[in-house]
Amino acid sequence: MKIVLVIPAYNEEEHIRSLIVSCQLMGYRDIVVVDDGSTDSTARIAQNAGTIVLSHVINRGVGAATQTGLRAAQLLGADITVTIDADGQHQARDIKKLVDALIEHKKDVVIGSRFLQHGNEIPWLRKFFNSIANIITFFLAGIYLTDTQSGLKAFSKKALELIQITANGYEFSSEIIREAQYYRLRIEEVSASVVYTPYSLSKGQNLATGITTIFKLIIRTIMR
């Protein structure tokens, strides 16, 4: 069974190598890093670490980078594809948990939920925006999940073939859930660890991007 990891990355030269190495130590060898128009050494470091690097000429957004990575995984013949954020907030050891759930529970999409893991310290602003996004995603897709915005996800081969991402920004996470529901794919959440640092907090959604994401999700819900 071929497992391909997809890592969307934008200016992640400080953390990309440590993430890649931690994934390799867990036994994952097929790793695709999508360099989303970085202006630093992200692409070079990722390539030197032994990954496949795909580069966008300009910064298109995490949704576009994820779509590029998913299509690459499909071309590589992935049986299971896992996306993981490049800023170090996710733990490589949790990948197996998602993969096992996908196989053993016969699911098509498995989400690593930060809110199901006891002991995770999540900033209130992240909790707030995630709660709103969960509610909007419910109206958008008809399913309530605890962590719709998680960057840690696993996809079956069937899901990889059917799901198409058109959103370039953070709202792509809700779009994936909508697509999965539309095609009646089986979705499950499992608990996942998260480690927030000043760096990872600066890279993720802040007040401005959170408001933008919520606004875009509302528009997509209205236009559904």
Backbone hydrogen bonds, N-H to C=O, Kabsch-Sander energy under -0.5 kcal/mol:
donor,donor_aa,acceptor,acceptor_aa,energy
3,I,1,M,-0.6
4,V,2,K,-0.5
4,V,80,I,-2.5
5,L,30,D,-2.8
6,V,82,V,-3.3
7,I,32,V,-3.0
9,A,34,V,-2.8
15,H,12,E,-1.2
16,I,12,E,-2.6
19,L,15,H,-1.9
20,I,16,I,-2.4
21,V,17,R,-2.9
22,S,18,S,-2.1
23,C,19,L,-2.1
24,Q,20,I,-2.6
25,L,21,V,-2.5
26,M,22,S,-0.8
27,G,24,Q,-1.7
28,Y,23,C,-2.0
29,R,27,G,-0.6
30,D,3,I,-0.5
31,I,29,R,-1.2
32,V,5,L,-3.4
33,V,31,I,-0.5
33,V,52,I,-3.1
34,V,7,I,-2.0
34,V,32,V,-0.6
35,D,33,V,-0.8
35,D,54,L,-2.7
36,D,9,A,-3.2
36,D,34,V,-0.9
37,G,35,D,-1.8
37,G,56,H,-0.6
45,I,41,S,-2.6
46,A,42,T,-2.4
47,Q,43,A,-2.4
48,N,44,R,-2.5
49,A,45,I,-1.3
50,G,47,Q,-1.6
51,T,46,A,-1.7
52,I,31,I,-2.7
53,V,51,T,-0.6
54,L,33,V,-2.5
54,L,52,I,-0.5
56,H,35,D,-3.0
60,R,58,I,-0.8
63,G,168,N,-2.7
64,A,168,N,-0.9
65,A,61,G,-2.2
66,T,62,V,-2.2
67,Q,63,G,-2.2
68,T,64,A,-2.2
69,G,65,A,-2.1
70,L,66,T,-2.7
71,R,67,Q,-2.2
72,A,68,T,-1.9
73,A,69,G,-2.3
74,Q,70,L,-1.9
75,L,71,R,-2.1
76,L,72,A,-1.7
77,G,74,Q,-1.3
78,A,73,A,-2.2
79,D,2,K,-2.4
80,I,2,K,-2.0
81,T,155,F,-2.2
82,V,4,V,-2.5
83,T,153,K,-2.5
84,I,6,V,-2.0
86,A,8,P,-0.7
88,G,85,D,-0.5
94,D,91,Q,-1.8
95,I,92,A,-1.4
97,K,93,R,-0.5
98,L,94,D,-1.6
99,V,95,I,-2.5
100,D,96,K,-3.0
101,A,97,K,-1.8
102,L,98,L,-2.3
103,I,99,V,-2.1
104,E,100,D,-3.2
105,H,101,A,-1.9
106,K,103,I,-0.7
107,K,102,L,-1.5
108,D,186,R,-2.7
109,V,186,R,-2.4
110,V,154,A,-2.3
111,I,188,E,-2.6
112,G,152,L,-3.0
113,S,111,I,-0.9
113,S,190,V,-3.3
114,R,112,G,-0.5
116,L,113,S,-0.8
118,H,116,L,-0.7
120,N,117,Q,-1.4
122,I,120,N,-0.8
127,K,123,P,-2.1
128,F,124,W,-2.7
129,F,125,L,-2.4
130,N,126,R,-2.3
131,S,127,K,-2.3
132,I,128,F,-2.0
133,A,129,F,-2.6
134,N,130,N,-2.6
135,I,131,S,-1.9
136,I,132,I,-2.6
137,T,133,A,-2.7
138,F,134,N,-1.7
139,F,135,I,-1.7
140,L,136,I,-2.2
141,A,137,T,-3.5
142,G,137,T,-0.6
142,G,138,F,-2.4
145,L,143,I,-0.5
150,S,147,D,-1.3
153,K,83,T,-1.5
153,K,151,G,-0.8
154,A,110,V,-2.6
155,F,81,T,-2.9
156,S,108,D,-2.6
157,K,79,D,-0.8
160,L,156,S,-2.3
161,E,157,K,-1.7
162,L,158,K,-1.5
163,I,159,A,-2.8
166,T,164,Q,-0.5
172,F,169,G,-1.7
173,S,170,Y,-1.6
174,S,171,E,-0.6
175,E,171,E,-1.6
176,I,172,F,-2.2
177,I,173,S,-1.3
178,R,174,S,-2.4
179,E,175,E,-2.8
180,A,176,I,-2.5
181,Q,177,I,-2.3
182,Y,178,R,-2.5
183,Y,179,E,-2.1
184,R,181,Q,-1.2
185,L,180,A,-3.3
187,I,185,L,-0.5
188,E,109,V,-2.1
190,V,111,I,-2.6
192,A,113,S,-2.2
195,V,89,Q,-2.1
196,Y,194,V,-0.5
201,L,197,T,-2.6
202,S,198,P,-1.4
203,K,199,Y,-1.3
204,G,200,S,-1.6
210,G,206,N,-2.8
211,I,207,L,-2.1
212,T,208,A,-2.2
213,T,209,T,-2.7
214,I,210,G,-2.4
215,F,211,I,-2.6
216,K,212,T,-2.5
217,L,213,T,-2.3
218,I,214,I,-2.3
219,I,215,F,-2.3
220,R,216,K,-2.4
221,T,217,L,-2.2
222,I,218,I,-2.4
223,M,219,I,-2.3
224,R,221,T,-0.8
